[in-house]
Every structure is written in structure tokens, then in C-alpha cells.
Amino acid sequence: MAAAAAQGKRSGKFRHVYGDVAKSDHQFTELKNPLTSGEARYVSCNDKFLAVSKSAGGGPVYILRNDKPGRVNMNTPTLSVQKGKAWDHDFHPFISNMIATVSDDCTVAVTQFPLDGLTENITKADVLMHGHGKKVVLCQFNPCANSLLASASYDKTVKLWNIESQNCVMTFKEPGDNIYSLEWNHDGSQIAVSGKDKQLRLFDPRIPDEASSVQAFEGSKSSKVFWIPNLNWIGACGFSKNARRQCKFWDLKDLSKPIYSNDIDQVSSVLMPYYDNDHGLLYLSGKGDGTVSFQEVINDDKKLYPLGQYRATEPQKGGGWLAKRACDVWKCEVNRFYKLTKNSIIPVSFVVPRKSGADVFQEDIYPDTYAGKPALSADEWLKGANKEPVTITMDPEKRTDDSGGVLFKKKATYQELEADNAALRARVKELEAKLGITSEEEEDDEKEQANDEQQEAAPVVADEPEPVADAPAADEPAADE
């Protein structure tokens, strides 16, 4: 499908895709005070969990199992590991029960939680990193290399963190104003950012001085960037000088001018794009309106072919997309959008109608998809290596339940090693004292002290005058006489 799109051919398999809303008993209802301001999507998803920030002190974040919908109680446990609001969050791509959060207090936190979900409030992060000068508003993990996290702040910088060593390995300082969006490409070799300065910037974090930049939009309202890997393009949604919503594509071989530009409408809500690289479909959901449109991206003269819209009377504040590998293939579900409203999260499934879909696996609409396994270690990536993402089959009969076996191992900082060393020395002294053992250092100290005491106790002897030769007596004749 994506390969056919690159050749300028439409597949025709998705012309009848429709949005199917979950029934009320499969929705997350009575959600208290979700955070619906800022530049993020507000909802993060992986194959097992979804997260949404709560608008309250301490930056609490709801982490809900996507297979356990229902009423969200007031006493539902939250993750609250920072002092300010959690503006954005992103699940670790290879460890399903680990999440990164960024906050008002200028910190970037990474926290692991129980595999079955939260059973109590979590108030301490596994990793807490400092470095930004103003509030941090966006974050995203590298999709291929393990333990690398990018963050964007109102201090007009993008930082890259190694969460194992807790070090900032790169700072990108080119943006001239606040950053509106931050996206890794599919193999984690480049980052794209758009901002209030109306520029679209692309750079490899390993060589940030070689960034490419192009003016994306004339309007200064929020813009959002997305990659189109199968066509080697990049796209963005933003606003014209007359406040009309726009969608543009650029060919990565030549960023001097867009290869596609279209004024969509005059609506003021910000468009949140999501590109499905497996199928070549672009989904656009507006913050503040009730529609999610979907279109096919093809490498021909027209470029974009509208397929349809999901419409609802209740507007969405934002939303997140389920990891493709968790879609229900027996329902012919090709994507699932978790729509956030003022007090609920509503799953919307995008379905390809097939008569035999409930009985036979539809191989033609389910190519191999992103597996959620690392292709590289952080060190390999930092040394310049790139690899394609690891993929997995969508056929339930061929799939194995393999999480990839990725474990998070935090490396101790220098200060932590110093503290551990001091604690161990103190413990050794304590045990030696109990056993009556004298350490070599103490023996040396005792010998030195004893020598000092001996020197102090020794009597002081006055210097004796040198003996003088006796003079010869007067009555004694001289020897030579």
C-alpha cells in the first residue's frame, strides 16, 4: 500500500473506511479536570496504557489500562513526580510500563510503574533531569534507539537526554521562538520542529549544526509537523496570513518550496496530524472541533485524496493514537483514536468493512508493523549508526507474545557513586569496630601517633662543648728541648 503510493498508485482498499465510536460502557467516563491547554496532544498511548494529565498542583497524570474502560473514580491513583503541571508525556517505546513527563518546573522525568497499572500514587521518579531554563512543553522518545529522549522548552531549545546515564547529550539552540511541535522520523535519525518563528527545522541531533530550515507558514498560530517516510516527504499543518488552516508537503530532497499546499478552511482550531506509514493515510483531528478527517497520500500530481470524515457533536480537546500492533484485526480495525473531551476519553475505531473479516485474517490490509523493539542501543546510535525499525506481523496465528526483553538499567551519577562509597566506608568501620579488627589505615594512624608521642617524651640533651687540648705545664720542658 505505502509502496504503491510511492509509485503514484491508489490502493482502493480504504475508500470506505469509517469511524466507529465505542459504546458508553467501553468509554473512560467522569474524568476529573483533564489538562487541555498547551501544545501537546494531551493523550499518550501505547499498546497497553493511555495517559492524560490532570489540571492540578504537582502535575498528576492518570495512567489507565486501555482494556479496562469505565468510570474514572476520584481516588484513582496518579503519577505525580514533579512540582508543576505535566505538559506532555510519552511512553517508552520498548518498555510499556515506563513513561516520560515534562513539567512547569523545568524538569524531565522518567518513571517506571507496575506492569498491571497504578495501584497507588507514585511520587518519585526513577530519573529526574535538570537543564532547561524555562518550562518544558514537549517530549518524545527515539523510536529505534534505546534510552534516548528529546524534549522542547520555552527556553527555545531542544535537548536530547540519555535516560540511563541521566546526561544531556545535545542541545539545539536554533529556534528563535517558542516551539510548537517536535517529531522524530521513523528511524530516529532526525528530528523536526516547528515554532512561533514560522520556521520548519530538520536536524540530526548528532550534528545539530547542520540543520535545515524553511519558512513553513505565514501565520504565527500553532503549527504541527509530521513525517511521510514511505515517500521521503515531510508535512505540516498550520495557518496562513489570513488565519486559514493549511496543509503542506515538502520533498526532503529539496526543501526550497512545498510540493503541495492547500487551504483547508477558516476554522480556528489547531489541526493535529497523524500519519499512518503502513497504509499511507493521513488523519487530521482538530482541537476544539468534532471531526477527524482521513485522506490518502499519493505520489502523483494531486498528492492528497480525501476519503471521509468522522463527525461528532461533542468536540474533542485532543487525543492520542493506539499503537498499531494492538488493533483488533478481527474487527478489521486499522487505527484507533482516543478522543479526549472535557470529562471523558472516547475510543473511535477506524474500520475497513469486510464481510469475512471476523473469520479470516485480512492480510492485504495488515502489512508488518512497528514492533516496539529497539534496533540500536544508545551508544550505537550516538556513534552514528542508523537502522530501520524492527517490525512484527499482525497475523495473530504467527505472532509470539514477546515484549522484547528490554530492561531499564539506570547508571549511577558521580554524586551517587561518591555517596555510596562514603556509606560503604562508614559501614566497614562499623563492622570492624564490632569485630575488634583494626584496618590498615587505622594501624598506620596509630603508628604515626605513637612515633609522635615518643618524640614528645624523649629528654632534650644540651649540646656538649668540644674538648680543648690541655696546655703544657710551666715546669715541664718542651718536647723538642
C-alpha positions in Angstrom: 0.0 0.0 0.0 2.6 2.5 1.0 4.9 1.2 -1.8 2.0 1.6 -4.3 1.5 5.2 -3.0 5.2 5.9 -3.8 4.6 4.8 -7.4 1.6 7.0 -7.7 -1.0 4.2 -7.5 -4.1 4.3 -5.2 -4.9 1.1 -3.4 -8.6 1.5 -3.3 -8.8 -0.6 -0.1 -9.5 2.3 2.2 -12.1 4.2 0.3 -14.9 3.0 2.6 -13.1 3.4 5.9 -15.4 4.7 8.7 -15.2 5.8 12.3 -16.9 3.5 14.8 -17.5 5.0 18.3 -17.2 2.7 21.3 -20.4 2.2 23.3 -20.7 4.1 26.6 -19.6 1.0 28.7 -16.3 1.0 26.7 -15.5 4.6 27.3 -13.5 6.3 30.1 -16.0 8.5 31.8 -16.2 11.0 34.7 -12.6 12.0 34.1 -11.9 14.9 36.5 -10.1 18.1 35.3 -8.0 16.8 32.4 -5.3 19.2 31.3 -6.4 20.6 27.9 -4.0 23.5 27.3 -0.5 23.7 25.8 1.0 22.3 22.6 0.8 18.6 23.2 -1.9 16.0 22.1 -3.0 15.7 25.8 -3.3 11.9 25.4 -0.4 9.4 25.1 -0.9 5.8 24.1 1.0 2.6 23.7 -0.3 -1.0 23.2 -1.5 -1.4 26.9 -1.9 2.0 28.5 -3.1 5.5 27.9 -2.0 8.6 29.9 -3.7 12.0 30.3 -2.5 14.9 32.6 -4.7 16.3 35.3 -5.0 20.0 35.7 -3.9 20.2 39.4 -0.9 21.0 41.5 2.0 18.6 41.5 1.5 17.6 37.9 -0.6 14.4 38.4 -1.0 12.1 35.4 -3.7 9.4 35.0 -2.4 6.2 33.6 -5.2 3.9 32.6 -5.2 0.4 31.1 -6.8 0.6 27.7 -8.5 -2.8 28.2 -10.3 -1.6 31.4 -12.6 1.2 30.4 -15.3 2.6 32.7 -15.8 5.3 35.3 -12.6 7.0 36.5 -13.0 7.4 40.2 -12.0 10.5 42.1 -9.5 8.4 44.1 -7.9 6.8 41.0 -4.1 6.6 41.6 -2.0 9.1 39.7 1.7 9.5 38.9 2.8 12.9 40.3 6.6 13.1 40.3 7.2 16.9 39.5 6.2 20.1 41.1 4.4 21.8 38.2 1.8 20.8 35.6 2.8 17.9 33.4 2.5 19.5 29.9 3.4 16.4 27.9 4.2 12.7 28.3 5.4 9.9 26.2 5.5 6.1 26.9 8.9 4.4 26.4 8.7 2.7 23.0 10.3 -0.6 24.3 9.1 -0.7 27.9 5.3 -0.5 28.1 5.2 0.4 31.8 7.6 3.4 31.7 6.6 7.0 30.9 8.4 10.3 30.4 6.8 13.5 31.7 7.9 17.2 31.3 6.8 19.9 33.5 6.4 23.6 34.5 9.3 23.1 37.0 11.8 22.8 34.0 12.5 19.1 34.7 12.3 16.0 32.6 11.2 12.9 34.5 11.1 9.2 33.6 9.2 6.8 35.8 8.5 3.1 35.8 5.2 1.8 37.2 3.7 -1.6 37.8 3.0 -3.8 34.8 -0.7 -4.1 35.7 -1.1 -0.3 36.1 -1.1 2.0 39.1 -2.4 0.6 42.4 -1.2 3.6 44.4 0.1 7.1 43.9 3.6 7.3 42.6 5.5 10.4 43.8 9.2 9.6 43.0 10.7 9.4 39.5 13.3 6.9 38.6 15.2 9.6 36.7 14.8 13.4 37.1 16.9 15.5 34.8 17.6 19.3 35.0 18.9 21.6 32.3 16.1 23.6 30.7 15.8 27.2 31.8 12.0 27.5 31.3 9.0 25.2 31.4 9.3 22.1 29.2 6.3 21.5 27.0 7.1 18.6 24.6 8.9 15.3 24.8 9.3 12.2 22.6 11.4 9.0 22.7 13.6 7.9 19.8 11.6 5.2 18.1 14.6 3.0 17.2 17.5 3.7 19.6 17.0 2.7 23.3 17.0 5.2 26.1 17.1 8.4 24.1 14.5 11.1 24.9 14.1 14.5 23.2 12.5 17.5 25.0 11.5 21.0 23.9 11.2 24.0 26.2 10.1 27.6 26.2 13.8 28.5 26.6 13.8 27.9 22.8 16.0 24.8 22.9 15.6 21.1 22.2 17.6 18.8 24.4 18.5 15.1 23.9 18.8 13.0 27.0 20.3 9.6 27.7 18.0 8.4 30.4 20.3 5.7 31.6 23.2 8.0 32.3 20.9 11.0 33.0 23.1 13.2 30.8 22.1 15.8 28.3 24.0 14.7 25.2 22.9 17.5 22.8 21.3 21.0 22.9 19.8 22.5 19.8 19.6 26.3 20.1 18.5 27.5 16.6 14.7 28.1 17.2 14.0 31.8 17.5 10.8 31.5 19.5 8.6 29.0 21.3 8.4 25.5 19.9 5.0 24.2 18.8 5.8 20.6 17.7 8.6 18.0 18.0 8.7 14.8 15.9 11.3 12.1 15.3 11.4 10.5 11.9 10.6 6.8 11.6 14.2 5.5 12.0 15.2 8.0 14.7 17.9 9.7 12.6 16.4 13.2 12.5 14.1 15.5 14.5 11.7 18.0 13.0 10.5 21.1 15.0 8.1 23.9 14.1 7.6 27.0 16.1 6.2 30.5 16.6 9.0 31.9 14.4 7.1 30.2 11.4 10.1 28.1 10.6 10.3 24.3 10.0 13.7 22.9 11.1 15.1 19.5 10.5 18.3 18.2 12.1 20.3 15.2 13.1 20.8 15.6 16.9 24.4 14.1 16.5 25.3 17.0 14.2 22.9 19.8 15.2 25.0 22.5 13.5 23.9 21.1 10.1 20.2 21.9 10.5 17.9 22.6 7.5 15.4 25.4 7.8 12.4 26.6 5.7 9.6 29.1 6.3 6.6 26.9 6.7 3.6 29.2 7.3 2.9 32.9 7.3 0.6 32.8 10.3 2.0 32.7 13.8 -0.6 30.4 15.3 0.3 26.9 16.3 1.7 24.5 13.6 2.3 20.8 13.8 4.8 18.7 11.8 4.6 15.1 10.6 6.9 12.8 8.6 5.8 10.8 5.4 8.6 8.2 5.4 7.4 6.0 2.5 7.6 9.0 0.1 10.6 10.6 1.7 8.5 13.7 2.4 7.7 15.9 5.4 4.4 17.7 6.1 3.0 20.3 8.4 -0.4 21.8 9.3 -0.6 25.4 10.3 -2.2 28.8 9.4 -2.0 31.3 6.5 -1.6 35.0 7.0 -5.4 35.3 6.7 -5.8 32.6 9.5 -6.9 29.9 7.2 -5.9 26.3 8.1 -3.3 24.9 5.7 -1.6 21.6 5.0 1.7 21.5 3.2 4.2 18.8 2.0 7.9 19.2 1.2 10.2 16.7 -0.6 13.2 16.1 1.7 15.5 16.3 -1.4 14.5 19.9 -2.0 13.0 22.0 0.8 13.1 25.3 -1.1 9.4 25.2 -1.8 6.5 22.9 -0.9 5.4 20.3 -3.4 1.8 20.5 -2.0 -0.1 23.4 -0.4 -3.8 23.5 0.4 -6.0 25.9 2.3 -8.4 23.7 4.1 -10.9 26.1 5.8 -11.4 29.1 8.0 -11.8 27.2 11.3 -9.7 28.5 14.2 -9.0 25.1 15.9 -5.4 23.7 15.6 -5.1 20.6 13.4 -3.3 17.6 15.0 -1.9 15.4 12.2 -1.2 11.6 12.5 0.4 9.8 9.5 0.0 6.0 9.2 3.0 4.9 7.3 1.8 1.3 6.9 -1.2 2.4 4.9 -0.3 5.8 3.6 -3.2 7.5 5.3 -3.2 10.9 7.0 -5.6 11.6 9.8 -6.3 15.2 10.9 -8.1 15.9 14.2 -8.9 19.5 15.2 -8.5 20.7 18.8 -11.9 22.1 19.6 -14.0 20.6 16.7 -15.7 17.3 16.5 -14.3 15.9 13.3 -11.4 13.6 12.4 -10.8 13.6 8.6 -8.7 10.9 6.8 -7.1 11.1 3.4 -4.8 9.1 1.2 -1.3 10.5 0.4 -0.2 9.5 -3.1 2.9 10.5 -5.1 1.2 12.0 -8.1 0.0 15.4 -9.3 -2.8 15.7 -6.8 -0.9 14.3 -3.7 -3.9 14.2 -1.3 -7.2 12.3 -1.8 -9.9 12.8 0.8 -11.5 9.6 2.0 -14.0 10.7 4.6 -14.6 12.2 8.0 -15.7 11.0 11.4 -18.1 13.6 12.8 -19.4 14.0 16.4 -21.5 16.7 18.1 -19.1 16.8 21.1 -15.8 18.5 20.3 -12.5 16.9 21.2 -9.9 18.8 23.2 -7.2 16.5 21.9 -6.4 12.8 21.6 -3.9 10.0 21.1 -3.5 7.1 18.8 -3.2 3.4 19.8 -0.1 1.5 18.8 -1.0 -0.2 15.6 0.1 -3.7 16.8 -2.7 -3.6 19.4 -5.5 -3.0 16.9 -8.3 -5.6 16.7 -7.7 -7.4 13.4 -10.9 -9.5 13.7 -12.9 -6.2 13.6 -10.7 -5.0 10.6 -9.7 -2.1 12.8 -6.8 -0.2 11.1 -6.4 2.6 13.7 -7.9 3.7 17.0 -8.2 7.3 18.2 -8.7 8.0 21.9 -10.7 11.3 21.8 -10.4 13.5 24.9 -13.4 15.6 25.8 -13.9 17.9 28.9 -14.6 14.8 31.1 -14.1 11.6 29.2 -11.9 9.6 26.8 -13.9 8.0 23.9 -12.3 5.3 21.7 -13.0 5.8 18.0 -12.0 2.8 15.8 -11.4 3.3 12.1 -12.6 0.2 10.3 -12.3 -1.2 6.8 -15.6 -3.0 6.1 -15.0 -6.7 5.2 -17.6 -9.5 5.2 -15.2 -12.2 6.2 -13.1 -10.0 8.5 -14.3 -11.7 11.6 -13.3 -15.1 10.5 -10.3 -14.7 8.2 -7.2 -12.6 8.8 -7.2 -9.8 6.1 -3.5 -9.9 5.1 -3.9 -7.3 2.4 -4.7 -4.5 4.8 -2.3 -5.6 7.6 1.3 -5.3 6.5 4.0 -5.9 9.1 4.0 -3.0 11.6 6.2 -1.4 14.2 7.1 -4.0 16.8 8.1 -1.8 19.8 11.6 -3.3 20.0 14.9 -1.4 19.8 17.0 -1.6 16.7 20.0 0.1 18.3 21.5 0.8 21.7 22.0 4.5 22.7 25.8 4.1 22.3 25.5 2.7 18.8 23.2 5.5 17.7 25.4 8.2 19.3 28.4 6.8 17.3 26.5 7.4 14.1 24.6 4.1 13.3 21.1 4.1 11.8 18.8 1.2 11.3 15.2 0.6 10.1 12.6 0.0 12.8 12.0 -3.6 13.9 8.6 -4.9 12.6 6.2 -7.6 13.6 3.4 -9.4 11.8 -0.2 -8.6 12.5 -1.4 -12.1 12.0 -2.4 -13.5 15.4 -1.5 -17.1 14.4 2.1 -16.1 13.5 2.7 -13.6 16.3 4.5 -14.5 19.5 3.9 -12.8 22.8 7.3 -11.3 23.1 7.9 -8.0 24.8 11.5 -7.8 23.6 13.0 -8.4 27.0 14.1 -4.7 27.3 15.0 -3.8 30.9 15.8 -0.3 32.1 19.1 0.0 34.0 19.8 3.4 35.5 23.5 4.3 35.7 24.6 5.9 38.9 25.8 9.6 38.7 29.2 10.6 40.1 27.5 12.2 43.2 25.6 9.0 43.8 28.8 6.9 43.5 30.6 9.2 45.9 27.7 8.9 48.4 27.6 5.1 48.1 31.4 5.0 48.6 31.2 7.1 51.8 28.4 4.9 53.1 30.3 1.7 52.4 33.4 3.1 54.2 31.3 4.0 57.2 29.7 0.5 57.3 33.2 -1.1 57.0 34.4 0.9 60.0 31.3 0.0 62.0 31.7 -3.8 61.3 35.5 -3.6 62.1 34.7 -1.9 65.4 32.3 -4.7 66.3 34.7 -7.4 65.4 37.7 -5.7 67.0 39.5 -5.6 63.7 41.9 -2.7 63.0 42.0 -1.5 59.4 45.3 -0.8 57.7 44.5 2.9 57.7 43.9 2.9 61.5 47.1 0.9 62.1 49.1 3.5 60.1 47.4 6.3 62.1 48.2 4.5 65.4 51.9 4.0 64.4 52.2 7.6 63.4 50.6 8.7 66.6 52.9 6.5 68.7 56.0 7.9 66.9 54.8 11.4 67.6 54.3 10.6 71.3 57.8 9.0 71.6 59.4 12.1 70.1 57.5 14.3 72.5 58.5 12.1 75.6 62.3 11.9 74.8 64.5 14.2 77.1 66.2 17.1 75.5 70.0 16.8 75.7 72.1 20.0 75.6 74.9 20.2 73.1 78.3 19.5 74.9 81.2 21.8 74.1 84.0 20.3 72.0 87.1 19.3 74.3 90.0 21.7 74.4 93.7 20.4 74.3 95.5 20.8 77.7 98.3 23.5 77.8 101.8 22.1 78.8 102.8 22.8 82.5 105.4 25.6 83.1 107.9 23.3 84.8 107.7 20.7 82.1 110.3 21.1 79.4 109.1 21.3 75.9 109.3 18.1 73.9 111.8 19.3 71.4 114.1 20.6 74.1 
